[in-house]
Amino acid sequence: MLTERSSNATYLASFTPALASTTRLVLYNNEAKSAFPAMRGAVTLLGTGSPRHKDGPGLSAEFDEPGGLSIAYRKLCIADTNNHATRTADLESSEVATLVMNGI
């Protein structure tokens, strides 16, 4: 998975091969957005934009400076930097949860 950084945004090449050349998943302003560079537009998928920590449905979830993305097992994994947490978002339901790792 190719990731690139540009100023205040992190881009992850689309995980949908048919859309890979036309869309990017972007972390910006405490939100995850689907960006369409050719159309100069974006749609918020996850987050309210408020710098807090809150799990729940995608558009009501809150992040604080998310800085990295990965996809595994139909989950989007998000490095939520200022919350010192790894967050997951289900790719089908958009439900956001904090990954709990016991014994580490």
N, C-alpha and C positions, 0 to 999 in steps of 0.2 A: 504494500500500500504506500503510495507516494504522498508525502506531506511536504508542504512548502510554507514558509512564513513570509509575510509582507506587512510591514509596519505593525499595526495593532491587531492583525487578524491571522488566524491559522486556517489553512485550507487542507482539505483531505479530498483526493480525487473520488468522485462518486463511486459508490459500491454497486450501482446499477450499470452494467456495461453499455446498455443502449443510451444512457444519459451521460456517460463519462466525458464526452467531448462538449457537453452543453451546460453542465451544472457542477457546482462544488458545494461541499458542506463546509461552512465557515463558523468559527468561534469568534464572536465580536460583541463587545459591550455586554458581557455576562449572558449571552444568548447563543444558541446554535441555530444557524440559518441555512437555508438552501439558497444558494446564489446562482443567478443566471447571467454570467458576464455579457453574453451577446445581447441580452435585453436590458442590461444595466439595472437589474432588479434583484430583490431577495425576499424570501418569506421566512418568518420566524417559525421554527419547529419546536424548540425547547427554550424555556426560560422567560422571565418577566423583564429582565434587564436590571433588576435590583440586586446589589451585591450582598446576598445573604445565602443561607443554606436551608433549602426546603425540598423535600422529596414530594412526589405526587404526579398528577397528570402533566404531560409535557409543557403546556403553556402556562401552568401555575408553578412549576418547579423554579428554584432559584439557585444560581451559581455565583461564585466570587472569583473572578479572573480564571475561567477555564483556559487551559493552555495546551492540551494535547488530546488527540483522538485516536481510537483504534476500534476495529470491529472484530468481534469474536462471538461465535455461537448465537447469532441473530440478536446480539446486543451491541450497542454503541457504548464504548468505554470512554469516559471523559476524565481527564486529570483536572480536578477542581482545585487549583493551586492555593488560593488564600484560605480555603476551608480545609486544606491538608487532607483531602479525601479523594477516593476514586469513586466516581458515580457511574451508573449504568442507565441506559435508556433502551427499553424494549423496542425493536425496530417495527413491530406490528402495532403495539398499543400506545407507544410513546410514553409509557409510565417510567418515571425516573426514580431510582433508588440509590442509596449509598451502599457500596460494597463493603461488607464486614468481613474482616480476616482475623479469625481467632487464633491465638497461639503464636503470633509473629512478634 
